[in-house]
Amino acid sequence: MKQWRLDFRVWHWINAVVILGLLGTVFLRKTFLSWRTNSDLLSQKLAEMNLEVTTEQAKVLAKTIRAPMWEWHILLGYALVALLLWRTALFFTQSGKQNYQDFKQKSLHKKMVTVGYVGIYAILSFMAVTGLLMHFHEILGITKELTHSIKEIHELVFNVVLIFVPLHIIGVIVAENRDEKGIVSEMIHGGSEEHKH
């Protein structure tokens, strides 16, 4: 049975909440709070009230409605940066590095899981860096054209995170019901009391 330090467990669950929050804000931005959908809706409803607005004005109104929600995306992005730095520090603890030890002795499945975790940390780091570059593009002197290109790559790579989250949850459920019973409870209460580091 693995042992997980309290700080690692706290990091894990905060990280889960932050990533789900980031996914949630993107979901809202692309669906219920999409400026394209809402600008059409605003134009239509205002026209019914004999208030005419231009397409550009409707777009501004729709983007204003979603702005407070998008502020949450930015705040959660800052939290992700802090969590990635925290995770880097945790790597120097036994809890933080035990999944990456004895790699050669692992089964092919376990090797793939390990490589998957390294991959997702790299992708989250990329998302955090590109997010910061977009947010601070003016201060950093990044052109609008380059910022737009960064945004497109940021949104493309986001799809990997979108795929990883359900795969991680499914993987944990499968492991819990096969060869790693107690994997979820270990990440809540820490696992065996012996040899905690």
Summary of the structure (lengths in Angstrom):
residues: 197
radius of gyration: 21.4
end to end distance: 13.8
largest distance: 72.9
contacts: 513
relative contact order: 0.14
helix: 80%
strand: 1%
